[in-house]
Amino acid sequence: MEWQVPVLYFMDSGDYAPKNVGGYAWIHPNQVGWFISEAKKYASIPALAFFHILLPEYHDVWWRGKVSGIKNERICSPKMNSGLFTALLESGDVMGTFVGHDHDNDFCGKLHGISLCYGRITGYNVYGDLKRGARVIQMYEGKRKFDSWIQLGNGQKISTYTHQEENRDSC
């Protein structure tokens, strides 16, 4: 199999929702449509997606699945669910999503075959009690697999996580 460069999707999740909704913004339907259109162009190529504000499904992965990492604050997703997770799932190519937003969470877990991961707080001019660091992602040539971990400023590697594709036909 010839190595294909992975597809990386970057989407603007906005900041705050309109006052009549409250809370945080969400990925809008036109962005979901854009993703669906782009995903068709790159079908079968492994992909990752990045945005700041998490999807509502991050609640589910925390309560339903095996996770690696820390949850030290409430999961603050938008009140509205625009269907991006379903679009990611139906594309069949997105292995994982990576978000920020909740500075004291850094966990990864898998929901319906897609890994939902937080980054790690990096800056010093914002709230957060976790040691500063960064989430590192290592992909593997010719495989639908990635490893990820938190690299702290002192070089220490913590919270390792592996995403490995599974047979989706099994119960």
C-alpha positions as CSV (number, residue, x, y, z in Angstrom):
1,M,0.0,0.0,0.0
2,E,1.3,3.4,-1.0
3,W,1.6,5.9,1.9
4,Q,-0.9,8.6,1.8
5,V,-0.4,11.8,3.7
6,P,-3.1,12.0,6.4
7,V,-5.9,14.5,6.1
8,L,-6.0,17.1,8.9
9,Y,-9.3,19.1,9.3
10,F,-9.2,22.4,11.2
11,M,-12.5,24.0,12.0
12,D,-13.4,27.2,13.8
13,S,-15.7,26.4,16.7
14,G,-16.3,30.1,17.6
15,D,-16.4,31.4,21.1
16,Y,-19.8,32.1,22.7
17,A,-23.3,31.1,21.7
18,P,-26.0,33.8,21.1
19,K,-27.4,35.2,24.3
20,N,-30.8,33.5,23.8
21,V,-29.0,30.1,23.9
22,G,-26.1,30.9,26.3
23,G,-22.9,29.0,26.9
24,Y,-20.5,28.2,24.1
25,A,-20.6,28.2,20.4
26,W,-20.8,25.1,18.2
27,I,-19.7,24.0,14.8
28,H,-22.4,25.4,12.4
29,P,-24.4,23.4,9.9
30,N,-22.6,25.1,6.9
31,Q,-19.3,23.9,8.5
32,V,-20.6,20.4,8.8
33,G,-21.7,20.5,5.2
34,W,-18.2,21.7,4.2
35,F,-16.7,18.8,6.1
36,I,-19.0,16.3,4.4
37,S,-18.0,17.7,1.0
38,E,-14.3,17.6,1.8
39,A,-14.4,14.1,3.3
40,K,-15.9,12.7,0.1
41,K,-12.8,14.0,-1.8
42,Y,-10.4,12.2,0.5
43,A,-12.4,9.0,1.2
44,S,-10.3,6.2,2.7
45,I,-7.4,8.4,3.7
46,P,-6.9,8.5,7.5
47,A,-7.9,11.8,9.0
48,L,-7.8,13.8,12.3
49,A,-9.9,16.9,13.2
50,F,-9.0,19.8,15.3
51,F,-11.1,22.6,16.8
52,H,-11.2,24.5,20.1
53,I,-14.6,24.0,21.7
54,L,-15.4,20.3,22.2
55,L,-18.4,18.4,20.9
56,P,-21.3,17.3,23.2
57,E,-20.1,13.7,22.7
58,Y,-17.1,14.3,25.0
59,H,-19.6,13.9,27.8
60,D,-20.5,10.4,26.5
61,V,-16.9,9.2,26.1
62,W,-16.1,10.2,29.7
63,W,-19.1,8.3,31.1
64,R,-19.2,5.4,28.7
65,G,-15.7,4.4,27.7
66,K,-12.2,3.7,28.9
67,V,-10.3,7.0,29.0
68,S,-6.7,7.9,29.6
69,G,-5.9,11.2,31.3
70,I,-7.4,13.7,33.6
71,K,-10.8,15.3,34.2
72,N,-10.4,18.0,36.8
73,E,-13.3,20.3,35.7
74,R,-16.8,20.2,34.2
75,I,-17.0,19.2,30.5
76,C,-18.2,22.5,29.0
77,S,-19.5,21.7,25.5
78,P,-22.1,23.7,23.6
79,K,-25.8,23.3,24.4
80,M,-26.5,22.7,20.8
81,N,-25.5,19.6,18.8
82,S,-25.0,20.4,15.2
83,G,-24.4,16.8,14.1
84,L,-20.6,17.0,13.4
85,F,-19.9,13.8,15.3
86,T,-22.4,11.9,13.2
87,A,-20.8,13.4,10.0
88,L,-17.3,12.3,11.3
89,L,-18.6,8.8,12.0
90,E,-20.3,8.5,8.6
91,S,-17.2,9.7,6.8
92,G,-15.4,6.6,8.1
93,D,-12.0,8.2,7.9
94,V,-11.7,10.4,10.9
95,M,-9.8,8.5,13.6
96,G,-9.8,11.2,16.2
97,T,-10.7,14.8,17.3
98,F,-8.5,17.1,19.4
99,V,-9.8,20.1,21.3
100,G,-8.8,22.6,24.0
101,H,-11.3,24.8,25.9
102,D,-11.5,23.0,29.3
103,H,-8.0,23.8,30.6
104,D,-8.0,21.3,33.5
105,N,-9.0,18.3,31.3
106,D,-6.6,16.3,29.1
107,F,-8.2,12.9,28.6
108,C,-8.7,10.8,25.5
109,G,-11.3,8.1,25.0
110,K,-13.0,6.3,22.1
111,L,-16.7,6.6,21.2
112,H,-18.1,4.5,18.3
113,G,-14.6,4.1,16.9
114,I,-13.5,7.8,17.0
115,S,-11.1,8.9,19.7
116,L,-12.1,12.2,21.4
117,C,-9.1,13.9,22.9
118,Y,-8.3,17.1,24.8
119,G,-5.0,18.8,24.3
120,R,-3.1,20.1,27.4
121,I,-2.9,23.6,28.8
122,T,0.2,25.3,27.4
123,G,0.0,29.0,28.3
124,Y,0.6,30.7,31.6
125,N,-1.8,33.7,31.1
126,V,-5.0,31.6,31.6
127,Y,-6.6,29.5,34.3
128,G,-5.6,25.9,34.9
129,D,-4.0,23.9,37.6
130,L,-2.4,21.2,35.4
131,K,1.3,21.4,34.7
132,R,1.9,23.0,31.4
133,G,2.6,20.8,28.4
134,A,1.4,19.7,25.0
135,R,-0.4,16.7,23.5
136,V,1.8,14.9,21.0
137,I,0.3,12.8,18.2
138,Q,2.3,10.1,16.4
139,M,0.7,8.5,13.3
140,Y,1.9,5.3,11.6
141,E,2.6,4.9,7.9
142,G,0.1,2.6,6.3
143,K,-1.9,2.0,9.4
144,R,-5.1,3.5,10.8
145,K,-3.4,4.0,14.2
146,F,-2.0,6.8,16.3
147,D,-0.4,7.1,19.6
148,S,-0.7,10.2,21.7
149,W,0.7,11.5,25.0
150,I,1.2,14.6,27.1
151,Q,4.7,16.0,27.0
152,L,5.4,18.2,30.0
153,G,7.9,21.1,29.9
154,N,10.5,19.1,31.8
155,G,10.4,16.4,29.1
156,Q,8.3,13.9,31.1
157,K,5.8,11.8,29.0
158,I,2.5,11.1,30.7
159,S,-1.1,10.0,29.8
160,T,-0.2,7.7,26.9
161,Y,-3.1,6.7,24.6
162,T,-3.3,4.5,21.5
163,H,-6.0,4.6,18.9
164,Q,-6.2,1.4,16.9
165,E,-8.9,0.8,14.3
166,E,-11.2,-2.0,15.2
167,N,-13.6,-4.1,13.1
168,R,-16.7,-2.0,13.1
169,D,-18.9,-4.9,12.1
170,S,-18.6,-6.6,15.5
171,C,-21.2,-6.2,18.2
